[in-house]
Amino acid sequence: MATMTAMAERHTGPATTAIPTEQRAENVGQRAARYVWAGVRIALGWTFLWAFLDKTFGLGHETESKSAWINGGSPTEGFLNFGAAGPFKGFYNSIAGSGWADWLFMIGLAAIAVALLLGIGLRVAAVAGGLLFVMMWSVVLPPENNIFMDDHLINAAVLAGLALTAAGDTAGLGRVWARLPIVRRLPWLR
């Protein structure tokens, strides 16, 4: 048997082993997972961008033109004044419509949207977006359809998953971003 292997190697080169089917399927699965995470990243980025655009320009979906931020409306006043319920109602009512709250909210929406859509700075975007989602969750407690769980908490977890899987590297600029000198020096910017 050893002689046959040696003879085969002389004619065809060293014996190679085939990649097991399970391992090949796992590689295909990993590639598919990267694209699923990239799709989720882009979809979530769009939700942040849409919220920013609608509140800024009053595109008529959730925000009427007369209530748009560029027309003097407040992106935080309505929801925090009239939608707040539960143990934090007083806190949210007190900051509703404040200039600093409006600016922080809108800058947050825009920055998180850009980071997710481009696939850059996902760690920072995950922390900022997660904090924003948890705050939005805490405005209305208990949530309408469950005793504690709702889409805000799930989306906060999804943001963490996006950052942990480097979802910006697929269909995004994550790899390019990671090579920037400042990002190399400060890896938390990745």
N, C-alpha and C positions, 0 to 999 in steps of 0.2 A: 504494500500500500504506500509506504514512504517513497518507494522508487517511482511509482506512478505520479505522485505529487511532484517529485523532483523533475520528472520528464515533462510534465505539464508546465511547470514553471519555466523550463528552458524554452518552450515554444510560445508561451503566452505571457510570461512575466510572473511576478509573485501572485500567489492565490489571493483573491479579494473576497471579502465576505459581503453578502447582500445585506442591505439595511432591512431589518425586520419591518413587516407591514405596520405594526403598532407604532414604531418610531416614525415612519414616513407619515402616517396619519396624524401623529402628534405635531409634526412640523407643519402640515397643512392646517391643522387646528390652531396652532399658535399664530400662523399668518392670518387666518380668518379672524381670530380674536383681536389681533392688532387693528384690523380694519373695522371690526365692530366697535372697538373702543374709540377709534378715530371718528367714526360716524356719530357715536354718542357725544363725543366732544364737540363736534361741529353743530349738532342739533341743540345741545345745551347752550353753546355760544350764541346760536341764533335766538334762543329764547331771551337771553340777556340783552342782545342787540335790539330785538323787537321791543322789549319793555322800555329801553332807553329811547328809541325813536318815537314810539307812540306817546310816551310821556312828554318828550321834548316838543314834538310838532303837533300833537293832538290829531293823530291819523284816523280817529273815529272808531277804533276797535274797542278800546277800554277808556280812552281819553278823548273827549270832545275837543274840537279845535279851540273853543273859547277857554278851555281849562288847561291848554298846553303850557308848558314851562316858558316857552318863548313869548307867550301872550300874557305872562304874569301869573299863571297858575302855579300851584304848589304840587309837586309830585308826591309829597308825603301826607299832605293835610287830610284829604278825604279818607283814605284807608285808616290812618292812625287815629283820626277823630271819630269816625263813624263805624269802623270795622273792628276796632279793638274790643276785646272781651277777656275776662279772666283776671288773674292776679297781677298782671302787668299793665292793665288798662290805664291806670293813672299815669304811669311813666310814659306810655306811648302817646296819650292825649297831651301830655305836657310838652313833648317835642314836635308834635304835629305842626307842619307848616313853618318850622324854624328854618331860617336861611341856611344855617350850617348843616342841618339834617338833610335838606333838599340837595345841597351841593355834594355832601358825602355820598348820599344814595345814588345820585346821578353819575358822579365820577366812578363810583364802584360798579354800577351797571355797565358803563362804557368800557372801563379797563378790563373787567372780567370777560366781557364779550370779545374784545380784541385778543386777549390772551388765549381764550379757548378757540376762537376761529383760526388764529395763526398757529396755534400749538406751541406758544412760547410762555415762559414764566408760569407753568402750570402749578408749581408748588405754591407760589404766592396767590395765584387765582383760586386754588382749592381752599386755602385758608380763608381768604377774603370772601369768596362765594359761600363757603360753608358757614361762616359767621353770619353773612347776610341771610342765608336760608334759615338758620336757627332763630335769628331775630324775627324773621317773618312768621315762622312757626309759632313763636311765643306771643305774637300779637293776639292770636285767637286761641285761647286755651279753655277747655279742651277742644281739639280739632273737631270739625263738623261731623266727620264720618267715622271716627275711631276714638278710643279713649285717650290715646297719646300719639299714635303714628299717623303721619300724613306725607304727602309728596315732598314737602320741604325737607324733612329729615332724610328721606330716601335720596333726594337730589344732592344733599350735603355729602352723603356717603358715596354717591357716584362721583362727585368731584374729587374726593380722596382717592378713589380707584383710578381716576384719570391721571392724577399726579403720580401715584405709585407705579403705574404701568408705563410711564413715559409715553402717553398716548399722543403727544405732540410730534413724536418722531415719525409717525405714519400719517401721510397726507397733511403734513404740517411742517413748520420750520424749526421743530424742536432740536434736531441735530445741529443745524446751523447756529441756532441760539446757544446751544451748549458749548460751542467752540469759541464764543466771544470771550475775550480776556477777562472782562468783569464777571461773567458767569463762571468762568473757571476759578477765579479768586473767591467768588461768593456763590458756592453751589446751591444755596437755598433759593437763588433766583431761577434755577432750572425749572 
